[in-house]
Amino acid sequence: MKRIAIKNWPKLPNDLIPIAIDRNSVDYVQASCNCFITGKPKLILMARTENEAAASIKYASRVRKETGIDVPFSFRSGGHGISMASVNNDGIILDISKLKKVEIVDINKGLVKVQAGAVWGDVAEFLNRFHLVISSGDFGDTGVGGLSTSGGIGLLVRSFGLTIDHILAAKVITADGEIRSVDKDNEPDLFWAIRGGSSQIGLVTELLFQADKIEPENQYQCPITVQNIDFIIDDLESFVHKWGKWIDEAPLKITSNLMFTSFDNNQILVKMNNFWVGMPNQIANDAFKRASKLAIVKKYDQKVVDYGKLVKAPHNPHKGQQPVYVKNVLLDNFIPHLGTKISDIVHNQKTIGVELRSIGGYLNTVDANQTAWADRSAVIFIAFWSKSKNNKNINRIFDSLQKVDVGVYGAYSSDLSMKESYRIWPSETAQKLKNIMSIYDHKHLFNQGHYLYD
């Protein structure tokens, strides 16, 4: 049996030694990374079962108690989290990527059970065979656990809402190491908190989803029509205004995502990706035609793909290969001079790009008190990507939009400040979360990501 001993830490229990990786292990380097950053933890625990995950949580709690040090303790599922909190320095990482089973519970009701270590591309590929979809993220290697507890803005959000809007039940391991089954009738406050409250309440290991059905057609089991358009823009203010009018009038079966990057001669390259649920019909084609007339088209493509290929998982090894810093806002309307504000940010030399997404529709129909994702009036999502490591300077670049925000989507924010946490969970939502934390994690064991702690 391998030896795992860390100076001044309590002895690792025998049942955790087989899943432990330390700085002397051959697989330590890759196990220390996520997609965005490389950590230097003292210990990584690769849980294979819920019981091993629970034992890992108990050990992390014991380490803090016996050392008297707030030793960092991170959760990692898919390892794609933009907050980058799934790895740390000098602490413990609990990796649940081996908990990745997906199964149909009831095909007629669309009930699907998914373990939190699975990645969304694999889930989509599995569900595609049954003509089912779950509203989820837009990159296949994103982990189910991180996205599902933070909200889940995906490529079909206007049609199907957030990922959390389809969770019917879950298994959660709390700071005491207890594995709890929660739903609207069993520990309902905990069930409320894990839908939008992120990882600060407990480790979610399994979720029961109510999936949506898409009827198969032609050779497609679960068809999604995708329109991709490139524009070169001189006047972003006018373009954003036209796009806003277009998406406001477009059917909810269409979700539209834009990416702005700086181009030659002070111009802006706009990449527009529009997603229609199902095969294209006259309504879809009319909407697509209007989109193509928003500006002069540089490049155009339209195709039908199966849902399973829409968010296909590349299964890229994590090497900290994308060192970025991301900020975002949620808006409940088009603010004055939105295009000009975005243009100023795009042309900043520290900017990689700016995303603008339509997110209204289904998510606006859910009561704000139903989950811990409070921004149910939001119709626009804007995200800013930068390579700079000077976070204060980056935050200043984004100030013109941050000052008018309705809220922030936690899964898409690298800003781990307390100020940002109160943007993610404002007022009453924050207070309710803190009340629930006082019951389930009063010592704040789970404090590595976005969390509320006065």
C-alpha positions in Angstrom: 0.0 0.0 0.0 1.3 3.4 -0.9 2.3 5.9 1.8 0.5 9.2 2.1 1.8 11.4 4.9 1.6 15.2 5.1 3.5 17.0 7.8 1.4 18.3 10.7 -1.8 16.8 9.1 -3.7 14.0 10.8 -3.1 10.5 9.4 -5.1 9.7 6.3 -7.6 6.9 7.0 -6.8 3.6 5.3 -9.9 3.6 3.2 -8.8 6.9 1.6 -5.2 5.9 0.8 -6.1 4.0 -2.5 -7.7 7.2 -3.9 -5.1 9.6 -2.6 -2.6 11.6 -4.8 0.1 13.7 -3.2 3.1 15.6 -4.5 5.1 12.4 -4.9 2.5 10.7 -7.1 3.2 10.3 -10.8 -0.2 11.6 -11.8 0.0 14.6 -9.4 0.6 17.3 -12.1 -2.4 16.6 -14.2 -4.6 16.0 -11.2 -3.7 19.4 -9.9 -5.1 21.4 -12.9 -8.4 22.5 -14.2 -8.9 24.0 -17.6 -8.0 27.5 -16.5 -5.3 27.2 -13.8 -2.7 24.9 -12.3 -2.9 24.4 -8.6 -0.4 23.1 -6.1 -2.5 21.2 -3.5 -1.0 19.0 -0.9 -3.6 16.2 -1.4 -6.1 15.1 -4.1 -8.7 12.6 -3.3 -10.2 10.9 -6.4 -13.5 9.6 -5.0 -15.0 6.5 -6.7 -18.1 6.3 -4.6 -20.4 8.6 -2.6 -19.1 7.0 0.6 -15.5 7.8 -0.4 -16.6 11.4 -1.1 -18.3 11.6 2.3 -15.2 10.2 4.0 -13.0 12.8 2.2 -15.2 15.6 3.5 -14.9 14.3 7.0 -11.1 14.1 6.6 -10.9 17.7 5.3 -12.9 18.9 8.3 -10.6 17.0 10.6 -7.5 18.5 9.0 -8.8 22.0 9.6 -9.8 21.2 13.2 -6.5 19.5 14.2 -4.2 22.0 12.4 -6.2 25.1 13.4 -5.6 26.3 9.8 -8.2 27.2 7.2 -6.8 24.6 4.8 -8.3 25.2 1.3 -10.8 22.5 0.3 -12.0 22.4 -3.3 -14.6 20.3 -5.2 -13.9 19.3 -8.9 -16.3 17.6 -11.2 -15.6 18.4 -14.9 -12.8 20.8 -14.1 -14.0 23.5 -16.5 -15.1 26.0 -13.9 -14.4 29.7 -14.8 -14.2 30.6 -11.1 -11.1 28.4 -11.0 -11.9 27.4 -7.4 -11.9 23.7 -8.2 -8.1 23.6 -7.6 -6.1 25.3 -4.9 -2.6 25.7 -3.4 -1.5 23.8 -0.2 -5.0 22.3 0.4 -7.2 19.4 -0.6 -9.0 18.7 -3.8 -12.0 16.3 -3.8 -12.4 15.1 -7.4 -15.6 13.3 -8.2 -15.0 12.9 -12.0 -15.3 9.1 -11.5 -18.9 9.5 -10.4 -20.3 9.9 -13.9 -23.2 7.4 -14.4 -26.2 8.5 -16.5 -29.4 6.5 -16.6 -33.0 6.8 -17.7 -35.4 6.4 -14.7 -38.6 6.7 -16.7 -38.5 7.3 -20.4 -42.2 8.2 -20.7 -41.8 11.0 -18.0 -38.4 12.0 -19.2 -36.8 11.3 -15.8 -33.0 11.1 -15.9 -30.5 10.4 -13.1 -27.1 11.9 -13.6 -24.0 11.7 -11.3 -22.3 15.1 -10.8 -18.9 14.0 -12.1 -20.2 13.4 -15.6 -19.6 16.0 -18.3 -22.4 17.6 -20.3 -21.2 16.4 -23.6 -21.5 12.8 -22.5 -24.9 13.4 -21.0 -26.1 15.0 -24.2 -24.8 12.1 -26.3 -26.6 9.6 -24.0 -29.9 11.5 -24.0 -29.9 12.1 -27.7 -30.7 8.4 -28.3 -33.9 8.9 -26.3 -34.9 12.2 -28.0 -34.4 14.0 -24.7 -32.6 17.2 -23.8 -31.6 19.0 -20.6 -30.9 22.7 -20.7 -27.2 22.9 -20.0 -24.0 24.7 -20.7 -22.4 25.3 -24.1 -19.1 23.3 -23.8 -19.1 19.6 -23.6 -16.3 19.2 -21.0 -18.2 21.2 -18.5 -19.0 19.2 -15.4 -22.6 18.5 -14.3 -22.0 19.3 -10.7 -20.6 22.8 -11.0 -23.0 23.9 -13.7 -26.1 22.4 -12.1 -25.6 24.0 -8.7 -24.8 27.4 -10.2 -27.7 27.8 -12.6 -26.9 26.6 -16.0 -27.3 29.0 -18.9 -27.1 27.0 -22.1 -27.5 27.2 -25.9 -31.3 26.5 -25.6 -32.0 28.7 -22.6 -34.9 30.7 -24.1 -36.7 27.4 -24.9 -35.9 25.4 -21.8 -34.7 27.8 -19.1 -31.8 27.0 -16.7 -30.5 23.6 -15.8 -31.6 24.1 -12.2 -35.2 24.5 -13.4 -35.3 20.8 -14.3 -33.9 19.3 -11.1 -36.4 17.3 -9.2 -34.2 15.7 -6.5 -30.6 15.4 -5.6 -28.1 13.7 -3.3 -26.0 16.1 -1.2 -23.1 15.5 1.1 -23.0 18.1 3.8 -20.1 19.3 6.0 -20.8 16.6 8.6 -20.2 13.9 6.0 -23.9 12.9 5.8 -25.3 11.8 2.5 -28.7 13.4 2.2 -31.5 12.8 -0.3 -33.3 16.1 -0.9 -36.3 17.3 -2.9 -39.3 19.6 -2.4 -40.6 17.4 0.5 -37.3 16.2 2.0 -35.1 18.9 3.5 -36.7 21.5 1.1 -34.4 24.4 2.3 -31.3 22.4 1.3 -33.0 21.4 -2.0 -33.7 25.1 -2.6 -30.1 26.1 -1.8 -28.3 23.6 -4.1 -30.3 25.0 -7.1 -28.3 28.1 -7.7 -26.4 28.4 -4.4 -23.3 26.8 -5.9 -20.9 24.6 -3.8 -21.1 26.6 -0.6 -23.8 24.4 1.0 -22.6 20.9 0.2 -21.3 18.5 -2.4 -24.0 17.4 -4.9 -23.2 13.9 -6.1 -26.3 13.0 -8.0 -29.3 14.8 -9.7 -32.7 13.7 -10.9 -33.7 15.7 -13.9 -37.0 16.2 -15.8 -35.7 16.3 -19.4 -37.5 17.8 -22.3 -38.4 15.9 -25.4 -37.6 16.8 -29.0 -39.4 14.8 -31.7 -37.1 12.9 -34.1 -37.3 13.9 -37.8 -35.6 12.6 -40.9 -32.3 11.1 -39.9 -32.0 13.2 -36.8 -32.9 11.8 -33.3 -32.9 15.1 -31.6 -32.6 17.9 -34.2 -31.3 21.4 -33.5 -30.9 24.0 -36.3 -27.8 26.1 -36.0 -27.3 29.4 -37.9 -23.7 30.9 -37.8 -23.1 34.4 -39.2 -20.0 36.6 -39.2 -20.4 40.3 -39.5 -17.8 43.1 -39.6 -19.2 46.1 -37.8 -18.3 49.8 -37.7 -21.2 51.0 -35.5 -21.8 48.5 -32.7 -24.4 50.8 -31.0 -26.7 50.5 -34.0 -26.0 46.8 -34.5 -26.8 45.9 -30.9 -30.0 47.9 -31.0 -31.1 46.0 -34.2 -30.2 42.7 -32.7 -32.1 43.5 -29.5 -35.2 44.3 -31.5 -34.8 41.2 -33.6 -34.4 38.8 -30.7 -37.2 40.4 -28.7 -39.6 39.7 -31.6 -38.1 36.2 -32.4 -39.9 33.0 -31.3 -38.7 31.5 -28.0 -37.5 28.5 -29.9 -34.5 30.6 -30.9 -31.6 31.4 -28.6 -29.0 33.9 -29.9 -25.4 34.2 -28.8 -22.9 36.9 -30.0 -19.2 37.2 -29.6 -17.4 40.5 -30.3 -13.7 40.8 -30.9 -11.5 43.6 -32.1 -10.9 43.7 -35.9 -8.8 45.9 -38.3 -9.3 49.7 -38.6 -11.2 50.0 -35.3 -13.9 47.6 -36.6 -15.5 44.7 -34.6 -15.9 41.1 -35.7 -19.3 39.8 -34.6 -19.8 36.0 -34.6 -23.5 35.3 -34.2 -24.7 31.7 -33.3 -28.5 31.2 -33.4 -30.1 27.9 -32.2 -33.6 26.8 -33.2 -35.1 23.8 -31.4 -36.1 21.3 -34.1 -35.9 21.2 -37.9 -36.3 24.5 -39.6 -39.8 25.5 -40.7 -41.2 28.7 -42.2 -41.1 30.5 -38.9 -37.5 29.6 -38.3 -36.4 30.5 -41.8 -38.1 33.9 -41.5 -36.3 34.6 -38.2 -33.0 33.4 -39.6 -33.5 35.6 -42.7 -34.1 38.7 -40.5 -31.0 37.9 -38.6 -28.9 37.8 -41.7 -30.0 41.3 -42.6 -28.8 42.9 -39.4 -25.5 43.9 -41.1 -23.4 43.0 -44.1 -22.6 39.3 -43.9 -19.0 38.2 -44.1 -19.6 34.5 -43.6 -22.7 32.4 -43.4 -23.5 28.8 -42.5 -26.8 27.0 -41.5 -27.1 23.3 -40.6 -29.0 20.8 -38.6 -27.2 18.8 -35.9 -28.3 16.3 -33.3 -28.4 17.6 -29.7 -25.6 15.1 -28.9 -23.2 16.8 -31.3 -24.2 20.3 -30.3 -22.3 20.1 -27.0 -20.0 17.2 -27.8 -17.3 16.6 -25.2 -13.7 16.8 -26.5 -12.4 15.3 -23.3 -9.3 17.6 -23.4 -6.8 16.9 -20.6 -6.6 19.7 -18.1 -3.3 21.7 -18.2 -4.4 25.1 -17.0 -4.3 25.9 -20.7 -6.8 28.9 -20.7 -5.4 31.5 -18.2 -8.3 33.9 -18.4 -10.3 36.2 -16.1 -14.0 36.6 -16.8 -16.7 39.0 -15.5 -20.4 39.2 -16.4 -23.6 40.9 -15.8 -27.3 40.0 -16.1 -29.6 42.8 -17.4 -33.4 42.9 -17.4 -33.5 45.3 -20.3 -31.5 47.1 -23.0 -29.8 49.9 -21.2 -29.0 53.2 -23.1 -25.8 53.1 -25.2 -25.3 49.4 -24.5 -23.5 48.9 -27.9 -21.2 51.8 -27.2 -20.3 50.5 -23.7 -19.5 47.0 -25.2 -17.5 48.6 -28.1 -15.3 50.5 -25.6 -14.6 47.2 -23.7 -13.9 45.3 -26.9 -11.3 47.8 -28.1 -9.4 47.7 -24.8 -6.1 46.0 -25.3 -6.6 43.6 -22.4 -9.8 42.3 -23.8 -10.0 38.9 -25.5 -13.7 39.3 -26.4 -17.2 40.1 -25.1 -20.2 37.8 -25.2 -23.8 39.0 -25.5 -26.5 36.4 -25.1 -30.3 36.4 -25.1 -31.5 34.5 -22.0 -35.1 35.5 -21.5 -38.0 33.2 -22.2 -38.6 30.2 -20.0 -36.3 31.3 -17.1 -38.5 34.5 -16.8 -41.5 32.3 -16.0 -40.1 30.7 -12.9 -40.8 32.4 -9.6 -37.7 34.1 -8.1 -38.3 32.4 -4.7 -38.4 28.9 -6.2 -34.6 28.5 -6.4 -31.4 30.3 -5.2 -31.0 31.8 -8.6 -32.8 35.1 -8.0 -32.4 37.1 -11.3 -35.6 35.9 -12.9 -36.2 39.1 -14.7 -32.9 38.9 -16.7 -33.1 38.8 -20.5 -29.6 39.7 -21.4 -26.2 38.1 -20.4 -23.0 39.9 -21.1 -19.5 38.4 -20.3 -16.1 39.9 -20.7 -13.0 37.8 -21.2 -9.4 39.0 -20.5 -6.0 37.5 -20.2 -4.7 40.0 -17.8 -3.8 38.9 -14.3 -4.4 42.3 -12.7 -7.9 41.8 -11.5 -8.4 45.4 -10.2 -7.6 46.8 -13.7 -9.9 44.2 -15.3 -12.8 45.1 -13.0 -12.4 48.8 -13.9 -12.6 48.0 -17.6 -16.0 46.3 -16.9 -17.3 49.0 -14.5 -19.5 50.8 -17.0 -21.6 47.6 -17.3 -21.2 46.3 -13.7 -22.7 49.5 -12.3 -26.0 48.9 -14.1 -26.4 45.2 -13.6 -29.4 43.3 -12.3 -27.1 40.5 -11.1 -24.2 38.2 -11.9 -24.1 34.6 -13.1 -21.8 32.9 -10.6 -20.6 30.1 -12.8 -19.2 32.6 -15.3 -17.3 34.8 -12.9 -13.6 34.6 -12.0 -14.1 37.4 -9.4 -14.2 35.6 -6.0 -14.6 38.8 -3.9 -17.4 39.1 -1.4 -18.8 42.0 -3.3 -19.2 39.8 -6.3 -20.9 37.1 -4.2 -23.6 39.7 -3.1 -24.2 40.5 -6.8 -24.8 36.8 -7.4 -27.1 36.4 -4.4 -28.7 39.7 -3.5 -30.5 40.7 -0.3 -33.2 38.1 0.6 -31.6 35.3 -1.4 -28.3 35.9 0.4 -29.8 36.0 3.8 -31.7 32.7 3.2 -28.5 31.0 2.0 -26.6 32.2 5.0 -29.4 30.9 7.3 -29.2 27.5 5.6 -25.4 27.5 5.8 -25.6 28.1 9.5 -27.4 24.8 9.8 -25.4 22.7 7.3 -21.9 24.3 7.3 -21.6 26.8 10.1 -17.8 26.4 10.1 -17.6 27.3 6.3 -15.8 24.2 5.2 -17.0 24.8 1.7 -15.6 28.3 1.2 -13.3 28.0 -1.9 -15.7 29.2 -4.6 -18.2 32.0 -4.5 -19.7 32.1 -1.0 -21.3 34.3 1.5 -19.4 34.9 4.7 -19.6 38.0 6.9 
